[in-house]
Amino acid sequence: MSKYATGKHSKAISDRSGMEFPYREMVKEWNGAFVHYTEFEPKQPQLEPKPMGGDGVALLNVRPDRTEFPTPDFLPNNPFSITSGKDTMTVSYPDYSTEAQGGELGYVRFQGVKSAVGGTIASSIEQIELSSTLNANISASATTITLSPGDGASWLPSNNSYILIEKINSETGRYENEVIFYGLAGISLGTGIVTLTSCVRGTAASFRGETFPNTTASSHLAGAKVFGARLASIDPDIVVTGAQPATIKQYNRFTVYMLQNSTATATGGGLQCTVGPLNDRS
């Protein structure tokens, strides 16, 4: 089998300079030229650029941030207490905070009340949820709203409070609730219809010292669910610490006003009652 000689005594002519060099010092370039190693030139990188794709924009596994809607808090067993002859109800709310702003919890809405609390308040505990329905269609700019007759609407605070109109998008299934501030609430003695006037559309009611983003004013159909809320005032306890500061305030209960005096002293409500913001689905 034939083979090539090593050329250790041979000479070669460079294809670049035409000069003579030892054969064994010659190399071949990328273009096939046979040159001395001192004349070697590598291939220009720009002649074969590496392919470049577009910059990555989206992540493969993402958990996007979002603004969670406020959620109700569970109350202890039998959290509601009333005193005969009083128009207030005290609600046990342990470990709310060691501080409060202005002595107010905000506008609260009760749900899941399991049992009555005696006296005339017995039939109204769940009505503090203040459920009703729209009596007529309203536009997104209406400042007067009428609610259908019923016990729920009749227990609305008489002025300067909030209602929530529940609205669900039929295509997305998402809540598009609207919170509305009203100046006055009047009940028609002839029909029992509750009329809210001086309404400010697309607002938000505070809760736990936080004011949430405004809702969006929109039109609503007659029969839409309506919920109300009451302003809750925090009752602080002065606790001796035995250190500095010597005392601190703890807020373990709050008070809401009723529309009539209680006729009995009682505690009740049952287990797993909740208190939360007016709009707990946003």
DRENFI-622083 format. One record per atom (N, C-alpha, C): atom name; z, x, y. Coordinates in Angstrom, 1 decimal, padded with zeros to 4 digits. Layout:
BEGIN
   name       zz       xx       yy
     CA        Z        X        Y
...
! end
This chain:
BEGIN
   name       zz       xx       yy
      N    000.0    000.8   -001.2
     CA    000.0    000.0    000.0
      C    000.0    000.9    001.2
      N   -000.9    000.6    002.2
     CA   -001.1    001.5    003.4
      C    000.1    001.2    004.3
      N    000.4    002.2    005.2
     CA    001.4    002.0    006.2
      C    001.0    002.9    007.4
      N    001.6    002.5    008.5
     CA    001.4    003.3    009.8
      C    002.2    004.5    009.9
      N    001.7    005.6    010.5
     CA    002.4    006.8    010.7
      C    003.5    006.6    011.8
      N    004.5    007.3    011.8
     CA    005.6    007.2    012.9
      C    005.1    007.7    014.2
      N    004.2    008.7    014.3
     CA    003.7    009.2    015.5
      C    004.6    010.1    016.3
      N    005.5    010.8    015.6
     CA    006.5    011.6    016.3
      C    005.8    012.8    017.0
      N    004.6    013.2    016.6
     CA    003.9    014.3    017.2
      C    002.7    013.8    018.0
      N    002.6    012.4    018.2
     CA    001.4    011.9    018.8
      C    001.7    011.6    020.3
      N    000.6    011.3    021.0
     CA    000.6    011.0    022.4
      C   -000.1    009.6    022.5
      N    000.2    008.9    023.7
     CA   -000.4    007.6    023.9
      C   -000.7    007.5    025.4
      N   -001.7    006.7    025.8
     CA   -002.1    006.5    027.2
      C   -001.5    005.1    027.6
      N   -000.8    005.2    028.7
     CA   -000.2    004.0    029.3
      C   -001.3    003.0    029.8
      N   -001.2    001.7    029.5
     CA   -002.1    000.8    030.0
      C   -001.8    000.5    031.5
      N   -000.7    000.9    032.0
     CA   -000.4    000.6    033.4
      C   -000.8    001.8    034.3
      N   -000.3    003.0    034.0
     CA   -000.6    004.2    034.8
      C   -001.8    005.1    034.4
      N   -002.2    004.9    033.1
     CA   -003.2    005.8    032.6
      C   -002.7    007.2    032.2
      N   -001.5    007.4    032.3
     CA   -000.9    008.7    032.0
      C   -000.6    008.8    030.5
      N   -000.5    010.0    030.1
     CA   -000.2    010.3    028.7
      C    001.3    010.5    028.5
      N    001.8    009.9    027.5
     CA    003.3    009.9    027.2
      C    003.4    010.1    025.7
      N    004.6    010.6    025.2
     CA    004.9    010.6    023.8
      C    004.8    009.2    023.2
      N    004.1    009.1    022.1
     CA    003.9    007.9    021.4
      C    005.2    007.1    021.2
      N    006.2    007.8    020.8
     CA    007.4    007.1    020.4
      C    008.2    006.6    021.6
      N    007.8    007.0    022.8
     CA    008.5    006.5    024.0
      C    007.8    005.3    024.6
      N    006.8    004.8    023.9
     CA    006.0    003.7    024.4
      C    006.6    002.3    023.9
      N    006.4    001.3    024.8
     CA    006.9   -000.1    024.5
      C    005.8   -001.1    024.8
      N    005.9   -002.2    024.3
     CA    005.0   -003.3    024.6
      C    005.6   -004.3    025.5
      N    004.9   -004.7    026.6
     CA    005.4   -005.7    027.5
      C    005.1   -007.1    027.0
      N    005.6   -008.1    027.6
     CA    005.4   -009.5    027.2
      C    004.0   -010.0    027.3
      N    003.2   -009.2    028.2
     CA    001.7   -009.6    028.3
      C    000.8   -008.8    027.4
      N    001.4   -008.0    026.5
     CA    000.7   -007.2    025.5
      C    000.3   -005.8    026.0
      N    000.7   -005.4    027.2
     CA    000.4   -004.1    027.7
      C    001.3   -003.1    027.0
      N    000.7   -001.9    026.6
     CA    001.4   -000.8    026.0
      C    001.7    000.2    027.0
      N    003.0    000.4    027.4
     CA    003.4    001.2    028.5
      C    004.5    002.1    028.2
      N    004.7    003.1    029.0
     CA    005.9    004.0    028.8
      C    007.2    003.2    029.2
      N    008.3    003.5    028.6
     CA    009.5    002.7    028.8
      C    009.9    002.7    030.3
      N    009.6    003.8    031.0
     CA    009.9    003.9    032.4
      C    009.1    003.0    033.3
      N    008.0    002.5    032.7
     CA    007.1    001.7    033.5
      C    007.3    000.2    033.1
      N    008.1   -000.1    032.2
     CA    008.3   -001.4    031.7
      C    008.8   -002.4    032.8
      N    008.1   -003.6    032.8
     CA    008.5   -004.6    033.7
      C    008.8   -005.9    033.0
      N    010.0   -006.5    033.1
     CA    010.2   -007.7    032.3
      C    009.5   -008.9    033.0
      N    009.4   -009.9    032.2
     CA    008.6   -011.1    032.7
      C    009.4   -011.8    033.8
      N    008.7   -012.1    034.8
     CA    009.3   -012.8    036.0
      C    009.8   -014.2    035.5
      N    011.1   -014.4    035.7
     CA    011.7   -015.7    035.2
      C    011.1   -016.9    035.7
      N    010.5   -016.9    037.0
     CA    009.9   -018.1    037.5
      C    008.6   -018.5    036.8
      N    008.1   -017.6    036.0
     CA    006.8   -017.9    035.3
      C    007.1   -019.0    034.2
      N    008.4   -019.0    033.7
     CA    008.8   -020.0    032.7
      C    010.1   -020.5    033.1
      N    010.2   -021.4    034.1
     CA    011.5   -021.9    034.5
      C    012.1   -022.8    033.5
      N    013.4   -022.8    033.4
     CA    014.1   -023.7    032.4
      C    014.0   -025.1    032.9
      N    013.7   -026.0    032.0
     CA    013.6   -027.4    032.4
      C    015.0   -027.9    033.0
      N    014.9   -028.7    034.1
     CA    016.1   -029.2    034.7
      C    016.1   -030.7    034.7
      N    017.1   -031.3    034.1
     CA    017.2   -032.8    034.1
      C    017.9   -033.2    035.4
      N    018.0   -034.5    035.6
     CA    018.7   -035.1    036.7
      C    020.2   -034.9    036.6
      N    020.9   -034.8    037.7
     CA    022.3   -034.7    037.8
      C    023.0   -035.9    037.1
      N    024.1   -035.6    036.4
     CA    024.8   -036.7    035.8
      C    025.5   -037.6    036.8
      N    025.3   -038.9    036.7
     CA    025.9   -039.8    037.7
      C    027.0   -040.6    037.1
      N    026.8   -041.1    035.9
     CA    027.8   -042.0    035.2
      C    028.6   -041.2    034.1
      N    029.8   -041.6    033.9
     CA    030.6   -041.0    032.9
      C    030.4   -041.8    031.6
      N    030.5   -041.1    030.4
     CA    030.4   -041.7    029.1
      C    031.5   -042.7    028.8
      N    032.7   -042.2    029.0
     CA    033.9   -043.1    028.7
      C    034.7   -043.3    030.0
      N    034.6   -044.5    030.5
     CA    035.3   -044.8    031.8
      C    036.3   -045.8    031.7
      N    037.3   -045.7    032.6
     CA    038.3   -046.7    032.8
      C    038.5   -046.9    034.3
      N    037.6   -047.7    034.9
     CA    037.6   -047.9    036.3
      C    038.9   -048.5    036.9
      N    039.3   -048.0    038.0
     CA    040.5   -048.5    038.7
      C    040.2   -049.9    039.2
      N    041.2   -050.7    039.3
     CA    041.0   -052.1    039.8
      C    042.3   -052.5    040.4
      N    042.3   -053.5    041.3
     CA    043.4   -054.1    041.9
      C    043.9   -055.2    041.0
      N    045.1   -055.0    040.4
     CA    045.6   -056.1    039.5
      C    046.2   -057.2    040.4
      N    046.0   -058.4    039.9
     CA    046.6   -059.6    040.6
      C    048.1   -059.6    040.3
      N    048.9   -060.1    041.3
     CA    050.3   -060.1    041.1
      C    050.7   -061.0    040.0
      N    051.8   -060.7    039.3
     CA    052.2   -061.5    038.1
      C    053.6   -062.0    038.3
      N    053.9   -063.2    037.7
     CA    055.3   -063.7    037.8
      C    056.3   -062.9    037.1
      N    057.5   -063.0    037.5
     CA    058.7   -062.3    036.8
      C    059.5   -063.4    036.0
      N    060.0   -062.9    034.9
     CA    060.9   -063.8    034.1
      C    062.2   -063.9    034.7
      N    062.8   -065.0    034.8
     CA    064.1   -065.2    035.3
      C    065.1   -065.3    034.1
      N    066.4   -065.0    034.3
     CA    067.4   -065.1    033.2
      C    067.5   -066.5    032.7
      N    068.3   -066.7    031.6
     CA    068.5   -068.1    031.1
      C    069.2   -068.9    032.1
      N    068.8   -070.2    032.3
     CA    069.4   -071.1    033.2
      C    069.6   -070.5    034.6
      N    068.5   -070.2    035.3
     CA    068.6   -069.4    036.5
      C    068.9   -070.3    037.8
      N    068.8   -071.6    037.7
     CA    068.9   -072.5    038.8
      C    070.3   -073.1    039.0
      N    070.9   -073.0    040.2
     CA    072.2   -073.5    040.4
      C    072.2   -074.4    041.7
      N    072.8   -075.5    041.6
     CA    072.8   -076.4    042.8
      C    074.3   -076.8    043.0
      N    074.6   -077.2    044.2
     CA    075.9   -077.7    044.6
      C    075.8   -079.0    045.2
      N    076.7   -079.9    044.8
     CA    076.7   -081.3    045.3
      C    076.8   -081.3    046.8
      N    075.9   -082.1    047.4
     CA    075.9   -082.2    048.9
      C    075.1   -081.2    049.6
      N    074.6   -080.2    048.9
     CA    073.8   -079.1    049.5
      C    072.3   -079.4    049.4
      N    071.6   -078.9    050.4
     CA    070.1   -079.0    050.3
      C    069.4   -077.7    049.9
      N    070.2   -076.8    049.3
     CA    069.6   -075.6    048.8
      C    069.8   -075.4    047.3
      N    069.0   -074.6    046.7
     CA    069.2   -074.2    045.3
      C    069.2   -072.7    045.2
      N    070.1   -072.2    044.5
     CA    070.3   -070.7    044.3
      C    069.6   -070.3    043.0
      N    068.8   -069.3    043.0
     CA    068.1   -068.8    041.8
      C    068.5   -067.4    041.4
      N    069.0   -067.2    040.2
     CA    069.4   -065.9    039.8
      C    068.2   -065.0    039.5
      N    068.2   -063.8    040.2
     CA    067.1   -062.9    040.1
      C    067.6   -061.5    040.1
      N    068.2   -061.1    038.9
     CA    068.9   -059.8    038.9
      C    068.0   -058.6    039.1
      N    068.5   -057.6    039.7
     CA    067.9   -056.3    039.9
      C    066.6   -056.4    040.6
      N    066.5   -057.3    041.5
     CA    065.3   -057.4    042.4
      C    065.1   -056.1    043.1
      N    066.1   -055.7    043.9
     CA    065.9   -054.5    044.7
      C    067.3   -054.2    045.3
      N    067.4   -053.0    045.8
     CA    068.6   -052.6    046.6
      C    068.3   -052.7    048.0
      N    067.1   -053.1    048.4
     CA    066.7   -053.2    049.8
      C    065.8   -054.5    049.9
      N    065.8   -055.1    051.0
     CA    064.9   -056.2    051.3
      C    064.5   -056.2    052.8
      N    063.3   -056.7    053.1
     CA    062.9   -056.7    054.4
      C    063.1   -058.0    055.1
      N    063.9   -058.0    056.1
     CA    064.1   -059.3    056.8
      C    064.9   -060.3    056.0
      N    065.5   -060.0    054.9
     CA    066.2   -061.0    054.1
      C    065.3   -062.0    053.4
      N    064.0   -061.8    053.3
     CA    063.1   -062.8    052.7
      C    062.4   -062.2    051.5
      N    062.3   -063.0    050.4
     CA    061.6   -062.6    049.2
      C    060.1   -062.9    049.4
      N    059.8   -064.0    050.2
     CA    058.5   -064.4    050.4
      C    058.3   -065.8    049.9
      N    057.1   -066.2    049.7
     CA    056.8   -067.6    049.2
      C    056.7   -067.6    047.7
      N    057.5   -068.4    047.0
     CA    057.6   -068.3    045.6
      C    057.1   -069.6    044.9
      N    056.7   -069.5    043.7
     CA    056.3   -070.6    042.9
      C    056.9   -070.5    041.5
      N    057.6   -071.6    041.1
     CA    058.3   -071.6    039.8
      C    057.3   -072.2    038.7
      N    057.5   -071.7    037.5
     CA    056.7   -072.2    036.4
      C    057.6   -072.1    035.2
      N    057.3   -072.9    034.2
     CA    057.9   -072.8    032.9
      C    059.4   -073.3    032.9
      N    059.7   -074.2    033.8
     CA    061.1   -074.8    033.8
      C    061.2   -075.7    032.6
      N    062.3   -075.4    031.8
     CA    062.4   -076.1    030.5
      C    063.4   -077.3    030.6
      N    064.3   -077.3    031.5
     CA    065.3   -078.4    031.5
      C    065.7   -078.7    033.0
      N    066.3   -079.9    033.2
     CA    066.7   -080.3    034.5
      C    068.0   -079.6    034.9
      N    068.4   -079.8    036.1
     CA    069.6   -079.1    036.7
      C    070.5   -080.2    037.3
      N    070.5   -081.4    036.7
     CA    071.5   -082.4    037.1
      C    071.2   -083.0    038.4
      N    071.8   -084.2    038.6
     CA    071.7   -084.9    039.9
      C    070.3   -085.3    040.3
      N    070.1   -085.5    041.5
     CA    068.7   -085.9    042.0
      C    067.8   -084.8    041.9
      N    068.3   -083.5    041.8
     CA    067.4   -082.4    041.7
      C    066.7   -082.3    040.3
      N    067.3   -083.1    039.3
     CA    066.8   -083.0    038.0
      C    065.3   -083.3    037.9
      N    064.9   -084.3    038.6
     CA    063.5   -084.7    038.5
      C    062.6   -083.8    039.4
      N    063.1   -082.9    040.2
     CA    062.3   -082.2    041.1
      C    062.2   -080.7    040.9
      N    062.9   -080.2    039.9
     CA    062.8   -078.7    039.6
      C    061.4   -078.3    039.4
      N    060.7   -078.9    038.4
     CA    059.4   -078.6    038.2
      C    058.5   -078.9    039.3
      N    058.9   -079.9    040.1
     CA    058.1   -080.3    041.3
      C    058.1   -079.2    042.4
      N    059.1   -078.3    042.3
     CA    059.0   -077.2    043.2
      C    057.7   -076.4    043.0
      N    057.1   -076.5    041.8
     CA    055.8   -076.0    041.6
      C    054.8   -076.7    042.5
      N    055.2   -078.0    042.9
     CA    054.4   -078.7    043.9
      C    052.9   -078.9    043.5
      N    052.7   -079.4    042.3
     CA    051.3   -079.6    041.9
      C    050.8   -080.9    042.4
      N    049.5   -080.9    042.8
     CA    048.8   -082.1    043.3
      C    047.3   -081.8    043.2
      N    046.5   -082.7    043.7
     CA    045.1   -082.5    043.7
      C    044.5   -082.9    045.1
      N    043.3   -082.4    045.3
     CA    042.6   -082.8    046.6
      C    042.2   -084.2    046.5
      N    042.4   -084.9    047.6
     CA    042.0   -086.3    047.7
      C    040.6   -086.5    048.0
      N    040.0   -085.5    048.6
     CA    038.6   -085.6    049.0
      C    038.0   -084.2    049.1
      N    036.6   -084.1    049.1
     CA    036.0   -082.8    049.2
      C    036.3   -082.2    050.5
      N    036.3   -080.9    050.6
     CA    036.5   -080.2    051.9
      C    035.5   -079.0    052.0
      N    035.1   -078.7    053.2
     CA    034.2   -077.6    053.4
      C    035.0   -076.3    053.6
      N    034.3   -075.2    053.8
     CA    035.0   -073.9    053.9
      C    035.6   -073.8    055.3
      N    035.3   -074.7    056.2
     CA    035.9   -074.6    057.6
      C    036.8   -075.7    057.9
      N    037.1   -076.6    057.0
     CA    037.9   -077.8    057.3
      C    039.3   -077.3    057.6
      N    039.9   -077.9    058.7
     CA    041.3   -077.6    059.1
      C    042.3   -078.7    058.8
      N    041.8   -079.8    058.3
     CA    042.6   -080.9    057.9
      C    042.3   -081.2    056.4
      N    043.3   -081.3    055.6
     CA    043.2   -081.4    054.1
      C    044.1   -082.6    053.7
      N    043.5   -083.4    052.8
     CA    044.3   -084.5    052.3
      C    044.5   -084.3    050.8
      N    045.8   -084.6    050.4
     CA    046.2   -084.5    049.0
      C    046.4   -085.8    048.4
      N    046.2   -086.0    047.1
     CA    046.3   -087.3    046.5
      C    047.8   -087.7    046.4
      N    048.1   -089.0    046.4
     CA    049.5   -089.4    046.3
      C    050.2   -088.9    045.0
      N    051.4   -088.6    045.1
     CA    052.1   -088.1    043.9
      C    053.4   -087.4    044.3
      N    054.3   -087.3    043.4
     CA    055.6   -086.6    043.7
      C    055.4   -085.2    044.1
      N    054.4   -084.5    043.4
     CA    054.2   -083.1    043.7
      C    053.9   -082.8    045.2
      N    052.9   -083.6    045.7
     CA    052.6   -083.4    047.1
      C    053.7   -083.8    048.0
      N    054.4   -084.8    047.7
     CA    055.5   -085.3    048.6
      C    056.6   -084.3    048.7
      N    056.7   -083.3    047.9
     CA    057.7   -082.3    048.0
      C    057.3   -081.0    048.7
      N    056.1   -081.0    049.3
     CA    055.7   -079.9    050.1
      C    056.6   -079.7    051.3
      N    056.9   -078.5    051.7
     CA    057.6   -078.2    052.9
      C    056.8   -078.9    054.1
      N    057.6   -079.4    055.0
     CA    057.0   -080.3    056.1
      C    056.1   -079.5    057.1
      N    056.3   -078.2    057.2
     CA    055.6   -077.4    058.2
      C    055.6   -075.9    057.9
      N    054.6   -075.3    058.4
     CA    054.5   -073.8    058.3
      C    054.7   -073.2    056.9
      N    053.8   -073.6    056.0
     CA    053.9   -073.1    054.6
      C    052.5   -073.0    054.1
      N    052.4   -072.7    052.8
     CA    051.1   -072.4    052.2
      C    050.8   -073.3    051.0
      N    049.6   -073.6    050.7
     CA    049.1   -074.2    049.5
      C    048.1   -073.3    048.9
      N    047.9   -073.5    047.6
     CA    046.8   -072.8    046.8
      C    045.9   -073.8    046.2
      N    044.6   -073.7    046.5
     CA    043.6   -074.5    045.8
      C    043.0   -073.7    044.7
      N    043.1   -074.2    043.5
     CA    042.6   -073.4    042.3
      C    041.1   -073.7    042.2
      N    040.4   -072.6    042.0
     CA    038.9   -072.7    041.8
      C    038.5   -071.7    040.8
      N    037.7   -072.1    039.8
     CA    037.2   -071.2    038.8
      C    035.7   -071.2    038.9
      N    035.1   -070.0    038.9
     CA    033.6   -069.9    038.9
      C    033.1   -070.3    037.6
      N    032.2   -071.3    037.6
     CA    031.7   -071.8    036.3
      C    030.8   -070.8    035.6
      N    030.2   -069.8    036.3
     CA    029.3   -068.9    035.6
      C    030.1   -067.7    035.1
      N    031.0   -067.1    035.9
     CA    031.8   -065.9    035.5
      C    033.1   -066.2    034.8
      N    033.6   -067.4    035.0
     CA    034.9   -067.8    034.5
      C    036.1   -067.1    035.3
      N    035.8   -066.5    036.4
     CA    036.8   -065.8    037.2
      C    037.4   -066.8    038.2
      N    038.7   -066.5    038.5
     CA    039.4   -067.3    039.5
      C    038.9   -067.0    040.9
      N    038.6   -068.0    041.7
     CA    038.3   -067.8    043.1
      C    039.2   -068.6    044.0
      N    040.5   -068.5    043.7
     CA    041.5   -069.3    044.4
      C    041.5   -069.1    045.9
      N    041.9   -070.1    046.6
     CA    042.0   -069.9    048.1
      C    043.4   -070.3    048.5
      N    044.1   -069.5    049.3
     CA    045.4   -069.7    049.8
      C    045.2   -070.2    051.3
      N    045.8   -071.3    051.6
     CA    045.7   -071.9    052.9
      C    047.0   -072.1    053.6
      N    047.1   -071.7    054.8
     CA    048.4   -071.9    055.6
      C    048.2   -073.2    056.4
      N    049.2   -074.0    056.4
     CA    049.2   -075.3    057.2
      C    050.3   -075.4    058.1
      N    050.1   -076.0    059.2
     CA    051.1   -076.2    060.3
      C    052.0   -077.4    060.0
      N    051.4   -078.5    059.7
     CA    052.2   -079.7    059.5
      C    051.7   -080.5    058.2
      N    052.7   -081.1    057.6
     CA    052.4   -082.0    056.4
      C    053.0   -083.4    056.7
      N    052.1   -084.4    056.7
     CA    052.5   -085.7    057.0
      C    052.2   -086.6    055.8
      N    053.0   -087.6    055.5
     CA    052.8   -088.5    054.4
      C    052.5   -089.9    055.0
      N    051.3   -090.5    054.6
     CA    051.0   -091.8    055.0
      C    051.8   -092.8    054.2
      N    052.6   -093.6    054.9
     CA    053.5   -094.6    054.3
      C    052.7   -095.6    053.5
      N    051.5   -095.9    054.0
     CA    050.7   -097.0    053.4
      C    050.1   -096.6    052.1
      N    049.6   -095.3    052.1
     CA    048.8   -094.9    050.9
      C    049.5   -093.8    050.1
      N    050.5   -093.1    050.7
     CA    051.2   -092.0    050.0
      C    050.4   -090.7    050.1
      N    049.2   -090.8    050.7
     CA    048.4   -089.6    050.8
      C    049.1   -088.6    051.7
      N    049.1   -087.3    051.3
     CA    049.7   -086.2    052.1
      C    048.5   -085.6    052.9
      N    048.7   -085.5    054.2
     CA    047.7   -084.9    055.1
      C    048.2   -083.6    055.7
      N    047.5   -082.5    055.5
     CA    047.9   -081.2    056.0
      C    047.0   -080.9    057.2
      N    047.6   -080.6    058.3
     CA    046.9   -080.3    059.5
      C    047.1   -078.9    060.0
      N    046.3   -078.4    061.0
     CA    046.4   -077.1    061.6
      C    046.3   -076.0    060.5
      N    045.4   -076.2    059.6
     CA    045.2   -075.3    058.4
      C    044.4   -074.1    058.8
      N    044.9   -072.9    058.3
     CA    044.2   -071.7    058.5
      C    043.6   -071.3    057.1
      N    042.3   -071.2    057.0
     CA    041.7   -071.0    055.7
      C    041.6   -069.5    055.3
      N    041.6   -069.3    054.0
     CA    041.4   -067.9    053.5
      C    042.5   -066.9    053.8
      N    043.8   -067.4    053.7
     CA    044.9   -066.5    054.0
      C    045.6   -066.0    052.7
      N    046.8   -065.5    052.8
     CA    047.5   -065.0    051.6
      C    049.0   -065.2    051.9
      N    049.8   -065.5    050.9
     CA    051.3   -065.7    051.1
      C    052.0   -064.4    050.5
      N    053.0   -064.0    051.2
     CA    053.7   -062.8    050.8
      C    054.6   -063.1    049.6
      N    055.0   -062.0    048.9
     CA    055.9   -062.1    047.8
      C    056.5   -060.7    047.6
      N    057.8   -060.6    047.4
     CA    058.5   -059.4    047.2
      C    058.2   -058.4    048.3
      N    058.1   -058.8    049.5
     CA    057.9   -057.9    050.6
      C    056.5   -057.4    050.7
      N    055.6   -057.9    049.9
     CA    054.2   -057.4    050.0
      C    053.3   -058.6    050.4
      N    052.4   -058.3    051.3
     CA    051.4   -059.2    051.7
      C    050.1   -058.8    051.0
      N    049.5   -059.8    050.3
     CA    048.3   -059.5    049.5
      C    047.0   -059.6    050.4
      N    045.9   -059.1    049.9
     CA    044.6   -059.3    050.6
      C    044.3   -060.8    050.8
      N    043.7   -061.1    051.9
     CA    043.3   -062.5    052.2
      C    042.4   -063.0    051.1
      N    042.5   -064.3    050.8
     CA    041.6   -064.9    049.9
      C    040.3   -065.3    050.7
      N    039.3   -065.9    050.0
     CA    038.1   -066.2    050.7
      C    038.0   -067.7    050.9
      N    037.7   -068.2    052.1
     CA    037.6   -069.6    052.3
      C    036.3   -070.1    051.7
      N    036.4   -071.2    051.0
     CA    035.2   -071.8    050.4
      C    035.3   -073.3    050.3
      N    034.3   -074.0    049.9
     CA    034.4   -075.4    049.8
      C    035.0   -075.8    048.4
      N    035.7   -077.0    048.4
     CA    036.4   -077.4    047.2
      C    036.1   -078.9    047.0
      N    036.1   -079.3    045.7
     CA    035.8   -080.7    045.3
      C    037.0   -081.5    045.2
      N    036.9   -082.8    045.4
     CA    038.0   -083.7    045.2
      C    038.5   -083.6    043.7
      N    039.8   -083.6    043.5
     CA    040.4   -083.4    042.2
      C    040.8   -082.0    041.9
      N    040.4   -081.0    042.7
     CA    040.8   -079.7    042.5
      C    042.3   -079.5    042.5
      N    042.9   -078.7    041.6
     CA    044.3   -078.5    041.5
      C    044.8   -077.8    042.8
      N    046.0   -078.3    043.2
     CA    046.6   -077.7    044.4
      C    048.1   -077.4    044.1
      N    048.5   -076.2    044.5
     CA    049.9   -075.8    044.2
      C    050.5   -075.4    045.6
      N    051.8   -075.6    045.7
     CA    052.5   -075.2    046.9
      C    053.6   -074.2    046.6
      N    054.3   -073.8    047.6
     CA    055.4   -072.8    047.4
      C    056.4   -073.0    048.5
      N    057.6   -072.4    048.2
     CA    058.7   -072.5    049.2
      C    059.1   -071.1    049.6
      N    059.5   -071.0    050.8
     CA    060.0   -069.7    051.3
      C    061.4   -069.4    050.7
      N    061.5   -068.3    050.1
     CA    062.8   -067.9    049.5
      C    063.5   -066.9    050.3
      N    064.8   -067.1    050.5
     CA    065.7   -066.2    051.3
      C    066.6   -065.4    050.4
      N    066.7   -064.1    050.5
     CA    067.5   -063.3    049.7
      C    069.0   -063.4    050.0
      N    069.8   -063.4    049.0
     CA    071.3   -063.4    049.2
      C    071.8   -062.0    048.8
      N    072.2   -061.2    049.7
     CA    072.7   -059.8    049.3
      C    074.1   -059.8    048.8
      N    074.4   -058.9    047.9
     CA    075.8   -058.6    047.5
      C    076.2   -057.2    048.0
      N    077.3   -057.1    048.6
     CA    077.8   -055.8    049.1
      C    078.5   -055.1    047.9
      N    078.0   -054.0    047.5
     CA    078.6   -053.3    046.3
      C    079.2   -052.0    046.8
      N    080.5   -051.7    046.4
     CA    081.2   -050.5    046.7
      C    080.7   -049.4    045.7
      N    080.2   -048.3    046.2
     CA    079.7   -047.2    045.3
      C    080.7   -046.2    045.0
      N    081.8   -046.0    045.8
     CA    082.7   -044.9    045.5
      C    082.1   -043.5    045.9
      N    081.0   -043.5    046.6
     CA    080.4   -042.3    047.0
      C    079.8   -042.6    048.4
      N    078.8   -041.8    048.8
     CA    078.1   -042.0    050.0
      C    076.7   -042.4    049.7
      N    076.2   -043.5    050.4
     CA    077.0   -044.4    051.3
      C    078.1   -045.1    050.5
      N    079.1   -045.5    051.3
     CA    080.2   -046.2    050.6
      C    079.9   -047.5    050.0
      N    078.9   -048.2    050.7
     CA    078.5   -049.5    050.1
      C    077.0   -049.6    050.2
      N    076.4   -050.4    049.3
     CA    075.0   -050.7    049.4
      C    074.8   -052.2    049.2
      N    073.7   -052.7    049.6
     CA    073.3   -054.1    049.3
      C    072.5   -054.2    048.1
      N    072.8   -055.1    047.2
     CA    072.0   -055.5    046.1
      C    071.6   -056.9    046.2
      N    070.3   -057.1    045.8
     CA    069.8   -058.5    045.9
      C    069.5   -059.0    044.5
      N    070.4   -059.8    044.0
     CA    070.3   -060.4    042.7
      C    070.1   -061.9    042.6
      N    069.9   -062.5    043.8
     CA    069.6   -063.9    043.8
      C    068.9   -064.3    045.1
      N    068.3   -065.5    045.1
     CA    067.7   -065.9    046.3
      C    067.9   -067.4    046.4
      N    067.6   -068.0    047.6
     CA    067.8   -069.4    047.9
      C    066.6   -070.0    048.4
      N    066.3   -071.3    047.9
     CA    065.2   -072.1    048.4
      C    065.8   -073.4    048.9
      N    065.1   -073.9    049.9
     CA    065.6   -075.2    050.5
      C    064.9   -076.4    049.9
      N    065.6   -077.4    049.7
     CA    065.1   -078.7    049.1
      C    064.9   -079.7    050.2
      N    064.3   -080.8    049.9
     CA    064.1   -081.8    050.9
      C    065.2   -082.9    051.0
      N    066.2   -082.8    050.1
     CA    067.3   -083.7    050.1
      C    068.5   -083.0    049.5
      N    069.7   -083.6    049.8
     CA    070.9   -083.0    049.3
      C    071.1   -083.3    047.8
      N    071.7   -082.4    047.1
     CA    072.0   -082.6    045.7
      C    073.2   -083.6    045.5
      N    073.1   -084.4    044.5
     CA    074.2   -085.3    044.2
      C    075.2   -084.8    043.1
      N    074.9   -083.6    042.6
     CA    075.8   -083.0    041.5
      C    075.8   -081.5    041.6
      N    076.8   -080.9    041.0
     CA    076.9   -079.5    040.9
      C    076.5   -079.1    039.5
      N    075.5   -078.3    039.3
     CA    075.0   -078.0    037.9
      C    074.2   -076.7    037.9
      N    074.0   -076.1    036.7
     CA    073.2   -075.0    036.5
      C    072.3   -075.3    035.3
      N    071.1   -074.8    035.4
     CA    070.2   -075.1    034.3
      C    068.8   -074.5    034.5
      N    067.8   -075.1    033.8
     CA    066.4   -074.6    033.9
      C    065.9   -074.2    032.6
      N    066.8   -073.7    031.7
     CA    066.3   -073.2    030.4
      C    065.9   -071.7    030.4
      N    065.3   -071.4    029.3
     CA    065.0   -070.0    029.0
      C    063.5   -069.7    029.4
      N    063.3   -068.5    029.9
     CA    062.0   -067.9    030.3
      C    061.3   -068.8    031.3
      N    062.1   -069.2    032.3
     CA    061.4   -069.7    033.6
      C    060.9   -068.5    034.3
      N    059.9   -068.7    035.1
     CA    059.3   -067.6    035.8
      C    059.2   -067.9    037.3
      N    059.3   -066.9    038.1
     CA    059.0   -067.0    039.6
      C    058.0   -066.0    039.9
      N    057.1   -066.4    040.7
     CA    056.0   -065.5    041.1
      C    055.4   -065.9    042.4
      N    054.3   -065.1    042.8
     CA    053.7   -065.5    044.1
      C    052.9   -066.7    044.0
      N    052.5   -067.3    045.1
     CA    051.7   -068.5    045.1
      C    050.4   -068.3    044.3
      N    049.7   -067.3    044.6
     CA    048.5   -067.0    044.0
      C    048.6   -065.9    042.9
      N    048.8   -066.3    041.7
     CA    049.0   -065.3    040.6
      C    047.8   -065.2    039.7
      N    046.6   -065.6    040.2
     CA    045.4   -065.4    039.6
      C    044.3   -065.2    040.7
      N    044.1   -063.9    040.9
     CA    043.1   -063.6    042.0
      C    042.1   -062.5    041.5
! end
